[in-house]
Amino acid sequence: MEHDFKAYPELTNSQMTQFYFESPHKQITENFTATVVKVHDGDTITLSCDFRDFTFPVRFLNTNAPELNETGGHEARDYLKEMIEGNKVDIVIDENNRVGKWGRLLGEVLFRGLNLNDMMMNLGYSKSFDNRNDGKIKTLNEVIGEFKI
C-alpha cells in the first residue's frame, strides 16, 4: 500500500507507524510558527514555514465556519484575511488530534497572543465543531436514526 504524500502530506497518527520513514518531509507533531500565505475561509488557512519547501493548509481545531457559499462565509473569511494574511502565527498542535478526515493538519491558531479559534467563535463568525449543525434542517436519515432503538 502506498501513500500519496503530494495530495496528503500529513500522516494521521495511525499512518505514522506505517509511513513515517517514507515521508519526504517532516511530519508536524509539535507547535510551530509560520506565515499565513492565504486565508481560504473562516477556519482554513495556508501556511509557509522554514522546515518545509511547500505551503500547506491548516484547519482550525474544533471550529467550524460557514462555507463561502453559505450565509456568513465571505464575512468570516474576509475578517480573518484582513487580520492575519501575510503575518506570522503560532500553531498549537494537539498530538491526539493532529490531522482531520480530509488530510489537513489541525491546530489552534494564535496571533499576537490571541487564540483565533476562540475569537472567531466569540465574534459569531464560526461555531464549535460540536455545534456545527445547529439550526440546520436534518435529513430524513438523520431523523430516522434518532428513533432507532
N, CA, C and O atoms as a GROMACS GRO file, in nm:
protein
  596
    1MET      N    1   0.085  -0.118   0.000
    1MET     CA    2   0.000   0.000   0.000
    1MET      C    3   0.089   0.124   0.000
    1MET      O    4   0.182   0.134   0.080
    2GLU      N    5   0.060   0.218  -0.088
    2GLU     CA    6   0.136   0.341  -0.097
    2GLU      C    7   0.054   0.458  -0.044
    2GLU      O    8  -0.068   0.452  -0.037
    3HIS      N    9   0.125   0.563  -0.008
    3HIS     CA   10   0.060   0.684   0.040
    3HIS      C   11   0.093   0.797  -0.057
    3HIS      O   12   0.208   0.810  -0.101
    4ASP      N   13  -0.005   0.878  -0.091
    4ASP     CA   14   0.015   0.991  -0.181
    4ASP      C   15   0.057   1.112  -0.097
    4ASP      O   16  -0.027   1.187  -0.047
    5PHE      N   17   0.188   1.130  -0.082
    5PHE     CA   18   0.240   1.238   0.003
    5PHE      C   19   0.217   1.376  -0.057
    5PHE      O   20   0.216   1.475   0.015
    6LYS      N   21   0.199   1.382  -0.189
    6LYS     CA   22   0.175   1.514  -0.250
    6LYS      C   23   0.033   1.561  -0.219
    6LYS      O   24   0.013   1.677  -0.180
    7ALA      N   25  -0.065   1.474  -0.235
    7ALA     CA   26  -0.205   1.512  -0.208
    7ALA      C   27  -0.234   1.516  -0.058
    7ALA      O   28  -0.315   1.597  -0.013
    8TYR      N   29  -0.169   1.429   0.018
    8TYR     CA   30  -0.194   1.419   0.163
    8TYR      C   31  -0.061   1.418   0.237
    8TYR      O   32  -0.015   1.312   0.282
    9PRO      N   33   0.002   1.536   0.251
    9PRO     CA   34   0.134   1.538   0.314
    9PRO      C   35   0.133   1.502   0.462
    9PRO      O   36   0.232   1.454   0.516
   10GLU      N   37   0.021   1.525   0.528
   10GLU     CA   38   0.013   1.496   0.672
   10GLU      C   39  -0.031   1.352   0.693
   10GLU      O   40  -0.127   1.306   0.632
   11LEU      N   41   0.039   1.284   0.779
   11LEU     CA   42   0.002   1.148   0.815
   11LEU      C   43  -0.081   1.151   0.942
   11LEU      O   44  -0.050   1.223   1.037
   12THR      N   45  -0.188   1.072   0.945
   12THR     CA   46  -0.266   1.058   1.067
   12THR      C   47  -0.181   0.980   1.167
   12THR      O   48  -0.081   0.919   1.129
   13ASN      N   49  -0.220   0.981   1.293
   13ASN     CA   50  -0.144   0.908   1.393
   13ASN      C   51  -0.136   0.760   1.358
   13ASN      O   52  -0.031   0.698   1.379
   14SER      N   53  -0.243   0.702   1.306
   14SER     CA   54  -0.239   0.560   1.270
   14SER      C   55  -0.148   0.534   1.150
   14SER      O   56  -0.092   0.425   1.138
   15GLN      N   57  -0.133   0.631   1.060
   15GLN     CA   58  -0.045   0.615   0.944
   15GLN      C   59   0.102   0.636   0.980
   15GLN      O   60   0.190   0.592   0.905
   16MET      N   61   0.130   0.701   1.091
   16MET     CA   62   0.267   0.733   1.128
   16MET      C   63   0.353   0.607   1.140
   16MET      O   64   0.468   0.606   1.096
   17THR      N   65   0.300   0.501   1.198
   17THR     CA   66   0.380   0.380   1.216
   17THR      C   67   0.415   0.315   1.083
   17THR      O   68   0.521   0.253   1.070
   18GLN      N   69   0.328   0.328   0.985
   18GLN     CA   70   0.349   0.264   0.856
   18GLN      C   71   0.431   0.349   0.759
   18GLN      O   72   0.516   0.296   0.687
   19PHE      N   73   0.408   0.480   0.756
   19PHE     CA   74   0.466   0.564   0.651
   19PHE      C   75   0.566   0.670   0.699
   19PHE      O   76   0.622   0.742   0.617
   20TYR      N   77   0.589   0.680   0.829
   20TYR     CA   78   0.672   0.790   0.881
   20TYR      C   79   0.809   0.797   0.813
   20TYR      O   80   0.850   0.905   0.771
   21PHE      N   81   0.878   0.685   0.801
   21PHE     CA   82   1.012   0.687   0.746
   21PHE      C   83   1.013   0.703   0.594
   21PHE      O   84   1.118   0.734   0.536
   22GLU      N   85   0.899   0.683   0.530
   22GLU     CA   86   0.889   0.705   0.386
   22GLU      C   87   0.855   0.850   0.352
   22GLU      O   88   0.875   0.893   0.238
   23SER      N   89   0.804   0.924   0.448
   23SER     CA   90   0.760   1.061   0.422
   23SER      C   91   0.876   1.145   0.372
   23SER      O   92   0.983   1.145   0.433
   24PRO      N   93   0.858   1.217   0.261
   24PRO     CA   94   0.965   1.300   0.207
   24PRO      C   95   0.983   1.432   0.282
   24PRO      O   96   1.072   1.511   0.249
   25HIS      N   97   0.901   1.457   0.381
   25HIS     CA   98   0.910   1.581   0.456
   25HIS      C   99   0.880   1.557   0.604
   25HIS      O  100   0.825   1.453   0.641
   26LYS      N  101   0.918   1.652   0.684
   26LYS     CA  102   0.898   1.644   0.828
   26LYS      C  103   0.749   1.637   0.861
   26LYS      O  104   0.669   1.716   0.810
   27GLN      N  105   0.713   1.542   0.944
   27GLN     CA  106   0.576   1.534   0.993
   27GLN      C  107   0.564   1.628   1.113
   27GLN      O  108   0.650   1.631   1.200
   28ILE      N  109   0.457   1.703   1.116
   28ILE     CA  110   0.439   1.803   1.220
   28ILE      C  111   0.370   1.739   1.340
   28ILE      O  112   0.255   1.695   1.331
   29THR      N  113   0.442   1.734   1.450
   29THR     CA  114   0.387   1.676   1.573
   29THR      C  115   0.398   1.772   1.691
   29THR      O  116   0.353   1.741   1.801
   30GLU      N  117   0.458   1.889   1.667
   30GLU     CA  118   0.478   1.987   1.774
   30GLU      C  119   0.432   2.125   1.727
   30GLU      O  120   0.413   2.149   1.608
   31ASN      N  121   0.416   2.214   1.822
   31ASN     CA  122   0.379   2.352   1.792
   31ASN      C  123   0.485   2.416   1.704
   31ASN      O  124   0.603   2.380   1.711
   32PHE      N  125   0.445   2.512   1.621
   32PHE     CA  126   0.539   2.578   1.533
   32PHE      C  127   0.487   2.717   1.496
   32PHE      O  128   0.371   2.751   1.522
   33THR      N  129   0.575   2.797   1.436
   33THR     CA  130   0.542   2.930   1.388
   33THR      C  131   0.552   2.931   1.236
   33THR      O  132   0.644   2.871   1.180
   34ALA      N  133   0.458   2.998   1.169
   34ALA     CA  134   0.458   3.002   1.023
   34ALA      C  135   0.395   3.132   0.977
   34ALA      O  136   0.338   3.207   1.057
   35THR      N  137   0.406   3.159   0.848
   35THR     CA  138   0.346   3.277   0.787
   35THR      C  139   0.221   3.237   0.711
   35THR      O  140   0.220   3.138   0.638
   36VAL      N  141   0.115   3.315   0.729
   36VAL     CA  142  -0.011   3.289   0.659
   36VAL      C  143   0.002   3.344   0.517
   36VAL      O  144   0.021   3.464   0.498
   37VAL      N  145  -0.007   3.255   0.418
   37VAL     CA  146   0.003   3.299   0.279
   37VAL      C  147  -0.134   3.312   0.213
   37VAL      O  148  -0.148   3.380   0.112
   38LYS      N  149  -0.235   3.247   0.272
   38LYS     CA  150  -0.370   3.257   0.218
   38LYS      C  151  -0.472   3.220   0.325
   38LYS      O  152  -0.450   3.130   0.406
   39VAL      N  153  -0.584   3.291   0.323
   39VAL     CA  154  -0.698   3.255   0.407
   39VAL      C  155  -0.805   3.202   0.313
   39VAL      O  156  -0.856   3.275   0.228
   40HIS      N  157  -0.839   3.074   0.328
   40HIS     CA  158  -0.937   3.011   0.240
   40HIS      C  159  -1.079   3.047   0.281
   40HIS      O  160  -1.162   3.085   0.198
   41ASP      N  161  -1.105   3.034   0.411
   41ASP     CA  162  -1.237   3.066   0.466
   41ASP      C  163  -1.218   3.095   0.614
   41ASP      O  164  -1.106   3.120   0.657
   42GLY      N  165  -1.324   3.091   0.690
   42GLY     CA  166  -1.314   3.128   0.831
   42GLY      C  167  -1.251   3.026   0.922
   42GLY      O  168  -1.236   3.051   1.041
   43ASP      N  169  -1.214   2.909   0.867
   43ASP     CA  170  -1.149   2.809   0.952
   43ASP      C  171  -1.036   2.732   0.883
   43ASP      O  172  -0.991   2.630   0.934
   44THR      N  173  -0.990   2.780   0.768
   44THR     CA  174  -0.879   2.713   0.699
   44THR      C  175  -0.784   2.818   0.639
   44THR      O  176  -0.827   2.910   0.570
   45ILE      N  177  -0.656   2.800   0.668
   45ILE     CA  178  -0.553   2.890   0.616
   45ILE      C  179  -0.441   2.808   0.553
   45ILE      O  180  -0.426   2.689   0.582
   46THR      N  181  -0.363   2.871   0.466
   46THR     CA  182  -0.245   2.808   0.408
   46THR      C  183  -0.123   2.875   0.466
   46THR      O  184  -0.116   2.998   0.475
   47LEU      N  185  -0.024   2.793   0.505
   47LEU     CA  186   0.095   2.842   0.573
   47LEU      C  187   0.222   2.812   0.497
   47LEU      O  188   0.228   2.720   0.415
   48SER      N  189   0.323   2.891   0.526
   48SER     CA  190   0.459   2.871   0.478
   48SER      C  191   0.550   2.874   0.599
   48SER      O  192   0.533   2.957   0.688
   49CYS      N  193   0.647   2.782   0.603
   49CYS     CA  194   0.741   2.781   0.716
   49CYS      C  195   0.879   2.738   0.669
   49CYS      O  196   0.895   2.690   0.557
   50ASP      N  197   0.978   2.754   0.755
   50ASP     CA  198   1.115   2.727   0.715
   50ASP      C  199   1.151   2.579   0.708
   50ASP      O  200   1.252   2.545   0.647
   51PHE      N  201   1.072   2.491   0.768
   51PHE     CA  202   1.109   2.350   0.765
   51PHE      C  203   1.038   2.269   0.656
   51PHE      O  204   1.052   2.147   0.650
   52ARG      N  205   0.963   2.337   0.570
   52ARG     CA  206   0.902   2.271   0.455
   52ARG      C  207   0.924   2.355   0.330
   52ARG      O  208   0.927   2.478   0.337
   53ASP      N  209   0.939   2.288   0.216
   53ASP     CA  210   0.962   2.362   0.091
   53ASP      C  211   0.833   2.376   0.011
   53ASP      O  212   0.838   2.399  -0.110
   54PHE      N  213   0.719   2.364   0.076
   54PHE     CA  214   0.588   2.382   0.013
   54PHE      C  215   0.492   2.441   0.114
   54PHE      O  216   0.513   2.429   0.235
   55THR      N  217   0.387   2.506   0.064
   55THR     CA  218   0.284   2.559   0.152
   55THR      C  219   0.185   2.446   0.184
   55THR      O  220   0.175   2.348   0.109
   56PHE      N  221   0.114   2.461   0.293
   56PHE     CA  222   0.021   2.357   0.335
   56PHE      C  223  -0.095   2.417   0.415
   56PHE      O  224  -0.079   2.521   0.479
   57PRO      N  225  -0.211   2.350   0.410
   57PRO     CA  226  -0.327   2.404   0.482
   57PRO      C  227  -0.330   2.361   0.628
   57PRO      O  228  -0.280   2.254   0.665
   58VAL      N  229  -0.389   2.445   0.709
   58VAL     CA  230  -0.419   2.414   0.848
   58VAL      C  231  -0.564   2.452   0.871
   58VAL      O  232  -0.608   2.561   0.836
   59ARG      N  233  -0.637   2.359   0.930
   59ARG     CA  234  -0.776   2.385   0.965
   59ARG      C  235  -0.783   2.413   1.114
   59ARG      O  236  -0.718   2.346   1.194
   60PHE      N  237  -0.862   2.512   1.151
   60PHE     CA  238  -0.878   2.547   1.291
   60PHE      C  239  -0.938   2.428   1.366
   60PHE      O  240  -1.044   2.377   1.327
   61LEU      N  241  -0.873   2.384   1.472
   61LEU     CA  242  -0.919   2.271   1.551
   61LEU      C  243  -1.048   2.306   1.624
   61LEU      O  244  -1.061   2.414   1.683
   62ASN      N  245  -1.143   2.214   1.621
   62ASN     CA  246  -1.270   2.225   1.695
   62ASN      C  247  -1.352   2.348   1.658
   62ASN      O  248  -1.430   2.397   1.740
   63THR      N  249  -1.333   2.399   1.536
   63THR     CA  250  -1.403   2.520   1.492
   63THR      C  251  -1.466   2.492   1.356
   63THR      O  252  -1.407   2.423   1.273
   64ASN      N  253  -1.584   2.546   1.332
   64ASN     CA  254  -1.650   2.529   1.204
   64ASN      C  255  -1.711   2.661   1.160
   64ASN      O  256  -1.807   2.711   1.219
   65ALA      N  257  -1.654   2.717   1.054
   65ALA     CA  258  -1.706   2.842   0.996
   65ALA      C  259  -1.791   2.806   0.875
   65ALA      O  260  -1.772   2.700   0.817
   66PRO      N  261  -1.884   2.893   0.836
   66PRO     CA  262  -1.965   2.865   0.718
   66PRO      C  263  -1.879   2.858   0.592
   66PRO      O  264  -1.778   2.928   0.580
   67GLU      N  265  -1.919   2.774   0.499
   67GLU     CA  266  -1.852   2.767   0.369
   67GLU      C  267  -1.878   2.897   0.295
   67GLU      O  268  -1.970   2.971   0.329
   68LEU      N  269  -1.799   2.924   0.193
   68LEU     CA  270  -1.813   3.051   0.120
   68LEU      C  271  -1.949   3.064   0.051
   68LEU      O  272  -1.996   3.175   0.029
   69ASN      N  273  -2.012   2.952   0.017
   69ASN     CA  274  -2.143   2.957  -0.048
   69ASN      C  275  -2.258   2.962   0.054
   69ASN      O  276  -2.375   2.958   0.015
   70GLU      N  277  -2.226   2.972   0.181
   70GLU     CA  278  -2.327   2.981   0.286
   70GLU      C  279  -2.329   3.122   0.345
   70GLU      O  280  -2.232   3.196   0.333
   71THR      N  281  -2.439   3.157   0.406
   71THR     CA  282  -2.452   3.288   0.471
   71THR      C  283  -2.342   3.306   0.575
   71THR      O  284  -2.323   3.221   0.661
   72GLY      N  285  -2.272   3.416   0.566
   72GLY     CA  286  -2.166   3.448   0.662
   72GLY      C  287  -2.029   3.397   0.622
   72GLY      O  288  -1.929   3.431   0.686
   73GLY      N  289  -2.021   3.316   0.518
   73GLY     CA  290  -1.893   3.258   0.477
   73GLY      C  291  -1.791   3.360   0.432
   73GLY      O  292  -1.675   3.356   0.474
   74HIS      N  293  -1.834   3.452   0.346
   74HIS     CA  294  -1.743   3.555   0.297
   74HIS      C  295  -1.702   3.651   0.409
   74HIS      O  296  -1.588   3.695   0.414
   75GLU      N  297  -1.796   3.682   0.498
   75GLU     CA  298  -1.766   3.774   0.608
   75GLU      C  299  -1.661   3.714   0.701
   75GLU      O  300  -1.569   3.783   0.744
   76ALA      N  301  -1.675   3.584   0.732
   76ALA     CA  302  -1.578   3.517   0.819
   76ALA      C  303  -1.440   3.516   0.754
   76ALA      O  304  -1.341   3.547   0.819
   77ARG      N  305  -1.434   3.480   0.627
   77ARG     CA  306  -1.307   3.476   0.556
   77ARG      C  307  -1.244   3.614   0.550
   77ARG      O  308  -1.125   3.630   0.580
   78ASP      N  309  -1.322   3.714   0.512
   78ASP     CA  310  -1.268   3.848   0.496
   78ASP      C  311  -1.215   3.906   0.628
   78ASP      O  312  -1.112   3.973   0.630
   79TYR      N  313  -1.286   3.879   0.737
   79TYR     CA  314  -1.241   3.927   0.868
   79TYR      C  315  -1.106   3.865   0.903
   79TYR      O  316  -1.013   3.935   0.943
   80LEU      N  317  -1.096   3.734   0.886
   80LEU     CA  318  -0.973   3.662   0.918
   80LEU      C  319  -0.859   3.705   0.824
   80LEU      O  320  -0.746   3.724   0.868
   81LYS      N  321  -0.892   3.720   0.697
   81LYS     CA  322  -0.792   3.761   0.598
   81LYS      C  323  -0.732   3.897   0.632
   81LYS      O  324  -0.610   3.915   0.627
   82GLU      N  325  -0.816   3.991   0.664
   82GLU     CA  326  -0.771   4.126   0.699
   82GLU      C  327  -0.677   4.122   0.819
   82GLU      O  328  -0.582   4.200   0.827
   83MET      N  329  -0.703   4.033   0.912
   83MET     CA  330  -0.626   4.028   1.035
   83MET      C  331  -0.491   3.957   1.019
   83MET      O  332  -0.390   4.006   1.068
   84ILE      N  333  -0.488   3.841   0.950
   84ILE     CA  334  -0.366   3.760   0.960
   84ILE      C  335  -0.294   3.730   0.829
   84ILE      O  336  -0.179   3.685   0.832
   85GLU      N  337  -0.355   3.755   0.714
   85GLU     CA  338  -0.286   3.718   0.590
   85GLU      C  339  -0.155   3.797   0.579
   85GLU      O  340  -0.153   3.919   0.594
   86GLY      N  341  -0.046   3.725   0.552
   86GLY     CA  342   0.086   3.786   0.543
   86GLY      C  343   0.159   3.798   0.675
   86GLY      O  344   0.275   3.840   0.678
   87ASN      N  345   0.094   3.761   0.784
   87ASN     CA  346   0.153   3.771   0.917
   87ASN      C  347   0.194   3.634   0.971
   87ASN      O  348   0.149   3.530   0.922
   88LYS      N  349   0.280   3.636   1.071
   88LYS     CA  350   0.321   3.514   1.139
   88LYS      C  351   0.217   3.476   1.243
   88LYS      O  352   0.161   3.561   1.312
   89VAL      N  353   0.192   3.346   1.252
   89VAL     CA  354   0.102   3.291   1.354
   89VAL      C  355   0.172   3.173   1.421
   89VAL      O  356   0.263   3.112   1.365
   90ASP      N  357   0.128   3.142   1.540
   90ASP     CA  358   0.174   3.023   1.610
   90ASP      C  359   0.064   2.919   1.598
   90ASP      O  360  -0.054   2.949   1.616
   91ILE      N  361   0.103   2.796   1.569
   91ILE     CA  362   0.008   2.686   1.558
   91ILE      C  363   0.033   2.591   1.674
   91ILE      O  364   0.145   2.543   1.694
   92VAL      N  365  -0.071   2.564   1.750
   92VAL     CA  366  -0.064   2.472   1.864
   92VAL      C  367  -0.126   2.340   1.820
   92VAL      O  368  -0.243   2.335   1.781
   93ILE      N  369  -0.047   2.234   1.825
   93ILE     CA  370  -0.088   2.102   1.779
   93ILE      C  371  -0.133   2.016   1.897
   93ILE      O  372  -0.065   2.011   1.999
   94ASP      N  373  -0.246   1.950   1.882
   94ASP     CA  374  -0.293   1.851   1.979
   94ASP      C  375  -0.243   1.716   1.928
   94ASP      O  376  -0.290   1.668   1.825
   95GLU      N  377  -0.149   1.657   1.998
   95GLU     CA  378  -0.087   1.533   1.949
   95GLU      C  379  -0.187   1.419   1.930
   95GLU      O  380  -0.160   1.325   1.855
   96ASN      N  381  -0.301   1.426   1.995
   96ASN     CA  382  -0.403   1.322   1.980
   96ASN      C  383  -0.504   1.353   1.870
   96ASN      O  384  -0.587   1.269   1.836
   97ASN      N  385  -0.499   1.474   1.815
   97ASN     CA  386  -0.594   1.514   1.712
   97ASN      C  387  -0.523   1.606   1.613
   97ASN      O  388  -0.555   1.725   1.604
   98ARG      N  389  -0.426   1.551   1.540
   98ARG     CA  390  -0.338   1.630   1.453
   98ARG      C  391  -0.391   1.650   1.313
   98ARG      O  392  -0.369   1.755   1.253
   99VAL      N  393  -0.461   1.550   1.259
   99VAL     CA  394  -0.500   1.553   1.118
   99VAL      C  395  -0.649   1.521   1.107
   99VAL      O  396  -0.698   1.426   1.168
  100GLY      N  397  -0.720   1.603   1.027
  100GLY     CA  398  -0.863   1.583   1.009
  100GLY      C  399  -0.894   1.480   0.902
  100GLY      O  400  -0.803   1.426   0.839
  101LYS      N  401  -1.022   1.453   0.883
  101LYS     CA  402  -1.063   1.347   0.791
  101LYS      C  403  -1.026   1.376   0.646
  101LYS      O  404  -1.020   1.283   0.565
  102TRP      N  405  -1.001   1.502   0.609
  102TRP     CA  406  -0.963   1.536   0.472
  102TRP      C  407  -0.812   1.550   0.458
  102TRP      O  408  -0.764   1.600   0.356
  103GLY      N  409  -0.737   1.506   0.559
  103GLY     CA  410  -0.592   1.507   0.550
  103GLY      C  411  -0.525   1.638   0.582
  103GLY      O  412  -0.405   1.653   0.561
  104ARG      N  413  -0.601   1.734   0.634
  104ARG     CA  414  -0.541   1.863   0.670
  104ARG      C  415  -0.492   1.861   0.814
  104ARG      O  416  -0.552   1.798   0.900
  105LEU      N  417  -0.382   1.930   0.838
  105LEU     CA  418  -0.333   1.948   0.972
  105LEU      C  419  -0.435   2.030   1.050
  105LEU      O  420  -0.493   2.124   0.997
  106LEU      N  421  -0.456   1.994   1.176
  106LEU     CA  422  -0.548   2.066   1.264
  106LEU      C  423  -0.467   2.137   1.371
  106LEU      O  424  -0.366   2.086   1.416
  107GLY      N  425  -0.512   2.256   1.411
  107GLY     CA  426  -0.440   2.325   1.517
  107GLY      C  427  -0.516   2.446   1.568
  107GLY      O  428  -0.609   2.494   1.505
  108GLU      N  429  -0.473   2.492   1.684
  108GLU     CA  430  -0.521   2.619   1.735
  108GLU      C  431  -0.428   2.726   1.678
  108GLU      O  432  -0.306   2.710   1.679
  109VAL      N  433  -0.486   2.834   1.630
  109VAL     CA  434  -0.410   2.940   1.565
  109VAL      C  435  -0.401   3.059   1.660
  109VAL      O  436  -0.503   3.115   1.701
  110LEU      N  437  -0.279   3.096   1.694
  110LEU     CA  438  -0.256   3.208   1.784
  110LEU      C  439  -0.191   3.322   1.707
  110LEU      O  440  -0.096   3.302   1.632
  111PHE      N  441  -0.245   3.442   1.725
  111PHE     CA  442  -0.191   3.561   1.659
  111PHE      C  443  -0.179   3.670   1.763
  111PHE      O  444  -0.278   3.715   1.821
  112ARG      N  445  -0.055   3.714   1.786
  112ARG     CA  446  -0.027   3.818   1.886
  112ARG      C  447  -0.090   3.785   2.021
  112ARG      O  448  -0.142   3.872   2.090
  113GLY      N  449  -0.083   3.657   2.057
  113GLY     CA  450  -0.133   3.611   2.186
  113GLY      C  451  -0.281   3.578   2.190
  113GLY      O  452  -0.330   3.528   2.291
  114LEU      N  453  -0.354   3.606   2.081
  114LEU     CA  454  -0.497   3.577   2.077
  114LEU      C  455  -0.522   3.439   2.016
  114LEU      O  456  -0.463   3.405   1.913
  115ASN      N  457  -0.608   3.362   2.078
  115ASN     CA  458  -0.648   3.234   2.021
  115ASN      C  459  -0.758   3.263   1.919
  115ASN      O  460  -0.872   3.294   1.957
  116LEU      N  461  -0.725   3.253   1.790
  116LEU     CA  462  -0.821   3.288   1.685
  116LEU      C  463  -0.935   3.188   1.675
  116LEU      O  464  -1.044   3.224   1.631
  117ASN      N  465  -0.912   3.063   1.715
  117ASN     CA  466  -1.021   2.965   1.716
  117ASN      C  467  -1.133   3.016   1.807
  117ASN      O  468  -1.249   3.021   1.767
  118ASP      N  469  -1.096   3.053   1.928
  118ASP     CA  470  -1.194   3.104   2.024
  118ASP      C  471  -1.251   3.238   1.981
  118ASP      O  472  -1.372   3.261   1.991
  119MET      N  473  -1.165   3.327   1.932
  119MET     CA  474  -1.209   3.460   1.893
  119MET      C  475  -1.313   3.453   1.782
  119MET      O  476  -1.414   3.524   1.787
  120MET      N  477  -1.290   3.369   1.681
  120MET     CA  478  -1.385   3.358   1.570
  120MET      C  479  -1.521   3.308   1.620
  120MET      O  480  -1.625   3.352   1.571
  121MET      N  481  -1.519   3.218   1.718
  121MET     CA  482  -1.646   3.170   1.775
  121MET      C  483  -1.711   3.280   1.859
  121MET      O  484  -1.832   3.301   1.850
  122ASN      N  485  -1.632   3.350   1.940
  122ASN     CA  486  -1.687   3.455   2.026
  122ASN      C  487  -1.747   3.569   1.946
  122ASN      O  488  -1.843   3.632   1.990
  123LEU      N  489  -1.691   3.597   1.828
  123LEU     CA  490  -1.743   3.703   1.742
  123LEU      C  491  -1.859   3.656   1.654
  123LEU      O  492  -1.920   3.738   1.584
  124GLY      N  493  -1.891   3.527   1.657
  124GLY     CA  494  -2.003   3.474   1.580
  124GLY      C  495  -1.969   3.437   1.437
  124GLY      O  496  -2.058   3.407   1.358
  125TYR      N  497  -1.841   3.439   1.401
  125TYR     CA  498  -1.801   3.401   1.265
  125TYR      C  499  -1.794   3.250   1.246
  125TYR      O  500  -1.796   3.201   1.134
  126SER      N  501  -1.788   3.176   1.356
  126SER     CA  502  -1.783   3.031   1.349
  126SER      C  503  -1.850   2.973   1.473
  126SER      O  504  -1.887   3.045   1.566
  127LYS      N  505  -1.864   2.842   1.471
  127LYS     CA  506  -1.922   2.769   1.583
  127LYS      C  507  -1.824   2.663   1.629
  127LYS      O  508  -1.729   2.630   1.559
  128SER      N  509  -1.850   2.612   1.747
  128SER     CA  510  -1.776   2.497   1.793
  128SER      C  511  -1.806   2.382   1.698
  128SER      O  512  -1.920   2.368   1.652
  129PHE      N  513  -1.707   2.300   1.669
  129PHE     CA  514  -1.729   2.190   1.576
  129PHE      C  515  -1.842   2.099   1.623
  129PHE      O  516  -1.914   2.041   1.542
  130ASP      N  517  -1.857   2.086   1.754
  130ASP     CA  518  -1.966   2.003   1.809
  130ASP      C  519  -2.103   2.061   1.777
  130ASP      O  520  -2.202   1.988   1.771
  131ASN      N  521  -2.111   2.193   1.756
  131ASN     CA  522  -2.238   2.260   1.728
  131ASN      C  523  -2.253   2.298   1.582
  131ASN      O  524  -2.335   2.384   1.549
  132ARG      N  525  -2.176   2.238   1.493
  132ARG     CA  526  -2.172   2.280   1.353
  132ARG      C  527  -2.305   2.264   1.280
  132ARG      O  528  -2.327   2.330   1.179
  133ASN      N  529  -2.394   2.177   1.328
  133ASN     CA  530  -2.521   2.155   1.260
  133ASN      C  531  -2.638   2.226   1.326
  133ASN      O  532  -2.753   2.206   1.286
  134ASP      N  533  -2.611   2.308   1.429
  134ASP     CA  534  -2.719   2.382   1.495
  134ASP      C  535  -2.793   2.468   1.394
  134ASP      O  536  -2.731   2.543   1.318
  135GLY      N  537  -2.924   2.459   1.394
  135GLY     CA  538  -3.006   2.543   1.307
  135GLY      C  539  -3.026   2.488   1.167
  135GLY      O  540  -3.101   2.547   1.089
  136LYS      N  541  -2.962   2.378   1.134
  136LYS     CA  542  -2.979   2.320   1.000
  136LYS      C  543  -3.091   2.217   1.004
  136LYS      O  544  -3.111   2.150   1.105
  137ILE      N  545  -3.163   2.206   0.896
  137ILE     CA  546  -3.270   2.108   0.886
  137ILE      C  547  -3.207   1.970   0.868
  137ILE      O  548  -3.118   1.951   0.785
  138LYS      N  549  -3.253   1.875   0.947
  138LYS     CA  550  -3.199   1.740   0.941
  138LYS      C  551  -3.251   1.665   0.819
  138LYS      O  552  -3.362   1.689   0.772
  139THR      N  553  -3.168   1.574   0.769
  139THR     CA  554  -3.211   1.488   0.660
  139THR      C  555  -3.303   1.380   0.715
  139THR      O  556  -3.306   1.358   0.836
  140LEU      N  557  -3.376   1.315   0.628
  140LEU     CA  558  -3.464   1.206   0.670
  140LEU      C  559  -3.385   1.096   0.740
  140LEU      O  560  -3.431   1.041   0.840
  141ASN      N  561  -3.269   1.064   0.689
  141ASN     CA  562  -3.186   0.960   0.751
  141ASN      C  563  -3.143   0.999   0.892
  141ASN      O  564  -3.137   0.913   0.980
  142GLU      N  565  -3.113   1.126   0.915
  142GLU     CA  566  -3.076   1.171   1.049
  142GLU      C  567  -3.194   1.160   1.144
  142GLU      O  568  -3.177   1.119   1.259
  143VAL      N  569  -3.312   1.196   1.098
  143VAL     CA  570  -3.432   1.189   1.182
  143VAL      C  571  -3.463   1.043   1.216
  143VAL      O  572  -3.492   1.011   1.331
  144ILE      N  573  -3.458   0.957   1.116
  144ILE     CA  574  -3.486   0.814   1.138
  144ILE      C  575  -3.383   0.756   1.236
  144ILE      O  576  -3.418   0.676   1.323
  145GLY      N  577  -3.257   0.796   1.221
  145GLY     CA  578  -3.150   0.747   1.309
  145GLY      C  579  -3.172   0.781   1.454
  145GLY      O  580  -3.128   0.706   1.542
  146GLU      N  581  -3.240   0.893   1.483
  146GLU     CA  582  -3.267   0.932   1.620
  146GLU      C  583  -3.370   0.841   1.686
  146GLU      O  584  -3.376   0.833   1.809
  147PHE      N  585  -3.452   0.773   1.606
  147PHE     CA  586  -3.558   0.690   1.661
  147PHE      C  587  -3.522   0.542   1.666
  147PHE      O  588  -3.604   0.461   1.710
  148LYS      N  589  -3.403   0.505   1.622
  148LYS     CA  590  -3.362   0.366   1.630
  148LYS      C  591  -3.338   0.328   1.773
  148LYS      O  592  -3.279   0.404   1.851
  149ILE      N  593  -3.384   0.211   1.807
  149ILE     CA  594  -3.370   0.164   1.946
  149ILE      C  595  -3.266   0.055   1.952
  149ILE      O  596  -3.240   0.001   2.060
   0.00000   0.00000   0.00000
